[in-house]
Amino acid sequence: QVQLVESGGGLVQAGGSLRLSCAASGRTFSSYGMGWFRQAPGKVREFVAAISWSGTTRYADSVKGRFTNSRDNAENTVYLQMNSLKPDDTAVYFCAARGTLSSGSYYLGSSEYSYWGQGTQVTVSS
């Protein structure tokens, strides 16, 4: 069982930056693939970024070059550094986790994840 708690959301002007954190419980965090998703009002939840437990990353085209996903397995925490934020980035951001035996595997679909955090609101004003 893994519990996830996101933090770091807030209100920022366009062009600004935020860093989201996702703290995970459990002793085997290093064997979990982690993902970030977001959901804007009236829209479906969409993939943002994913990271394997060895650190391989993948990004949605809409955030590539602006967002950086990283993890600290010793601290049981995954981060999403968000730069050059745009109003279209406004959403509730969720982190997610799934166990995996493959060090290099990451997962893009929300249905592939077993555990979810409660979400943190990110609002980007124009």
N, C-alpha and C positions, 0 to 999 in steps of 0.2 A: 504494500500500500504506500502511495506517495501523496503527500499533501503539498500543494503549490500556493504560494502567496506572492502576488505581484505588487510592486510599488514603483513610484517614480513618475506617475502620470501627473498631468496638470494642464494649465493654460499657458500657451506660448504664442508669440507673434510669428507670422510667416517668416521663414528664414532662420528661425531659432532652432535650438536643440533641446532634447530631453534624453535622459537615459533611464530606461525601464530595467527593473531587477525582478527576478523571479527566484525566490528562495524555496528550496525543496527539502522536505523531510525525508528520512529514510537513509539507510546505510549504504545503499547500492546506487546512489545517484550517478556514479560514473558509468554505469551500464545502461543508462536511459538516453534514448534519442529525445531531443527537446525541440519544440516548435513554438512559434509566435503566430497568432491569428488576430484579426481585427474584425469588428462588426460596427458599421455605421448605421444610424437610424434608418429603418426601412430597407436595409440591404442584407444580403446573406453574409455569413461569416466567411472571410477570405484569408487565404494563406499569405503570410508576410515573410517569414524566414524560418529556417530549420537548421539544426546543428547536430551532427552525430556525436557520440561520446568521445570520439578521437579528435573532434574539432572541425570536421569537414562541414562547410556551410553551403546553403542554397537560399536564394532570395527571389521574391516576386519581382517581375520586371519593373513594376511601379516604384519599387524602393531601392533597386540596385544602384549602387554608387552613393547612396545617401544614408542607408542604415547598415549597421555592423552588428552581427550576432556573435557573442562570445560566451564562454563558460569557464567557471573556476570550479573544478571538481572537488578541490579541497574544501571549498566554502559552500558546496552544494548550491551554487547559484549560477543562473544564466542571465545574461545581459543583452539588452537591445539598445545600442546607441543610435539615436535618430538625429540626423543633421539635415539642414536645409528643409525644414518642415514646411509643408504646404497645407492649405485649408482642406484639401482632399484627404489628408492623413487623419483628420478628425474621426475618432472612433473609440470604442472600448477595445482595449488590447488584452488578449488572453495568452497566457503561456500554457503549454501542454506537454505531457511526457508519455513515453511508452518504453517499456523494457525491450531490450534487443541484445542478441548475442553477437551482432555484427558491429565492429568498432566504427566502420565507415559509413554505415547506413543512416540516412535521414529520410524523413517522411513528409510528404506534401499535403496529404489529405486529412481533413479533420477527423474522419472516421477511423483513421489509423492510430489515433491517440487514445489512451486509456484514462488519463488523469488530466484534469483541468483546474486552473486557478479561477478565482472569482472575477477577475478582470480589473483593469484600471483605465480610467477615462483620460484620453488625450484630446485636447481641444486646441486647434490652431486657428488663430484669428487672422483675418486678412488686413 
